Amino acid sequence: MNLFGVVAYATENGQQPSGPAAIISSFLPLLLMIVVFYFLLIRPQRKRDKEKRAMLDALKVGDKIVTIGGICGKVSKIKDNYVFIETGNLGTEDQKSTLKMERSSIASVEQKEKN
């Protein structure tokens, strides 16, 4: 039994579908696959990209962040596409180090510091 009504009727009578029915029956599975890929792969990825872009645009000095590589720190300065991150023991001045990283290498903002 075929899933397509027009094709099913034609094949039950021993005939091959012709004309528009043949075109529809050959392209319909391809179109269905494209629609499924869009809703299962493309649309969720665009949503995640949009959320990450919004997170990076809202980044401010003083935010505690985690980078893609797992480095935790606090944003000390933002300049164009670069972020300067203070790492180490944030309580003492002598144990701090500052890293310069691209803004896109930030994975998440842990918490925003209240001023």
GIVENDA-V660167 format. One record per helix or strand. SS is the DSSP state (A for helix, B for strand). FROM is the first residue (numbers start at 1). TO is the last residue. Records with the same first field share a line. If there is no record, write none. Layout:
# GIVENDA-V660167
SS=FROM-TO + FROM-TO
This chain:
# GIVENDA-V660167
A=5-12 + 20-57 + 103-105
B=64-67 + 72-79 + 82-88 + 96-102 + 106-111
